[in-house]
Amino acid sequence: MQVSSQKSTASTSKPPISHPPSVSGNSISLEQEGSESIRVCVRIRPLNQREISQGNANCIEVQNPQLLTLQMKTGVRQYAFHQIFDVSTNQAEVFAETGINSLLESALEGYSCTVFAYGQTGSGKTYSMAGVEDRLGGAEYTSDETDGIIPRSISYIWQRMSSRQERYYVKSGFFEIYNEQVRDLLNPGSGVLHCRWNSKQGFFVEELMIVDCTNIDDLIAVLHEGMKNRKSGSHELNADSSRSHSILMVYFISEITSEEGHSYKRYGKMYFVDLAGSERIKETKSSGGMLNETKNINKSLFTLGKVISSLGDKKGNALKPHIPYRDSKLTMVLMDSLGGSSRAIMIACVSPASSYIEETASTLNYATRAMNIQNKPILQVDNSEYLILNLRREAQLLRLENEYLKEQLARATNGQPPLMVDIANNYSNQNNPAQDPVLQEFTFEVNKLREENAKLRESKEKAEASYHQSMIDNQSMHIKLENLEYAFVGSTSLKDEAAPKISQEYTISTLLNENANLKKRLSALQEEQAQMLFKKGEGTPMITPQEDMAQLREYNEQMQKRVEQLQARERELLADLMKLQRGKSPKPKN
């Protein structure tokens, strides 16, 4: 794409902003369960002509795609990483096997993701991340096999967005950190920008220009413009050395329509970080302004190394170590990517030359520590719209539960419909104020279904308790009825061999016990009558002797009637006993 097209895009009348407008203060973070470590890949570049002419030997041997050995002066060191690319690996293979595809998919899903290249100067960081820098910053750019991770990711992103159901809005910004100062690569005339902090966004670049990208050419133009304006220089180790840390940011705002027809938004972002390389001043022979650049580069990379070391420390101290994020602009920007809420991939670029074995060992050591860093990926979703979606889902689940409880209650009450109470009038807007009418509507519906379900559960529990009590009472009455049948009239089931048999002695004993109990009751009543006759009150009597005699005669008559009733009952029981004995006597044989 032509440079002029990007300039027209960057020079719109919209004021510069530091983030997509719809993201500011209106999103909610949803943490996943657990955490994940940073994926670390190592890429080994081939020996260049200068190194070959100096007689440098290859000090790195790749044992397998996850294991390499480094030939040190003191011995052989072994390193293990997620993926190792040897000198024969091309750009397409690096893009396919680093795992960048998974990161881009996560960004499209609404997560923050970062891929960054780390290593000494001249180790191939910019080539791995972007490709040939002169081609990307030139007036005419065409894609070829030298394209790095960034242009390949742009093509992959647009291909995947066209095949997904969501509707996407893409925004992008590009800046660099040069001499510990932030400069906008899309608007170089804006001067030095500042890193700010707030609790919702963390560190961000204030007043950074963010442009809309409606097609793939717009995003390629952002990359082209930024690479053209990036600071670079030449020294003894690298003819085209990056003198700054560059960060390309791509924001993805996806609009999703749920099954119920409601739409909500997710906010993903992708950071492509190309770090400047660490340098030894003695080797680069820097002086003047380049010497100051080298010092600032090494300072920021030293701070980055301290952050990686602190986060990757596995000693498990009781007190958490201080993480020096604020010591450098670079670590401020990468705070979310190192030990934060982003998914991240680190590409450690190293030289196999024996003259740079110390720098290579340092890079591999930092890469090993980076594998111990744990990040907690967070999904960024629009706050109010996410609440509405959750309320819709909860209302649907409550409806299903409501139907299930109604069915269970209908079974417990033999199909009789329960009395439903209208609770709409009990709802008070003052107790649950909702500024959003849609939120208020769904909150009311959810509360109504909850109360209705609670009443259904209570009715169901009462019906089940009543049913169980009825079953217990029924079983008890059945047992009593069987005992009475066995005791007095016998049971037709006695003829069945499997039925229980009641012996004659048991029946007689039962009747005699009942007769004895009646006699005891009669004796008690008679004793009570005698006590009443001889009862004397302490002090003045409450009734006259005539009244007392009349009451005693009346009580005597009642007791006499009760005795006669008990004697009649005794005769009836004896008669029943005799009938029972005659009925069970053996029949004479013919």
Secondary structure, 3 states (H helix, E strand, C coil): CCHHHHHHHHCCCCCCCCCCHHHCCCEEEEECCCCEECEEEEEECCCCHHHHHCCCCECEEEEECCEEEEECCCCEEEEECCEEECCCCCHHHHHHHCCHHHHHHHHHHCEEEEEEEEEECCCCHHHHHCCCHHHHHCCCCCCCCCCCHHHHHHHHHHHHHHHCCCEEEEEEEEEEEECCEEEECCCHHHCEECEEEECCCEEEECCCCCEEECCHHHHHHHHHHHHHHCCEECCCCCCCEECCEEEEEEEEEEEEECCCCCEEEEEEEEEEEECCCECCHHHHCCCCHHHHHHHHHHHHHHHHHHHHHHHCCCCCCCCCCCCCHHHCHHHHHCCCCCCCCCEEEEEEEECCEHHHHHHHHHHHHHHHHHCCCEECCEEEEEHHHHHHHHHHHHHHHHHHHHHHHHHHHHHHCCCCCCCCCCCHHHCCCCCCCCCCHHHHHHHHHHHHHHHHHHHHHHHHHHHHHHHHHHHHHHHHHHHHHHHHHHHHHCCHHHHCCCCCCCCHHHHHHHHHHHHHHHHHHHHHHHHHHHHHHCCCCCCCCCCCHHHHHHHHHHHHHHHHHHHHHHHHHHHHHHHHHHHHHHHCCCCCCC
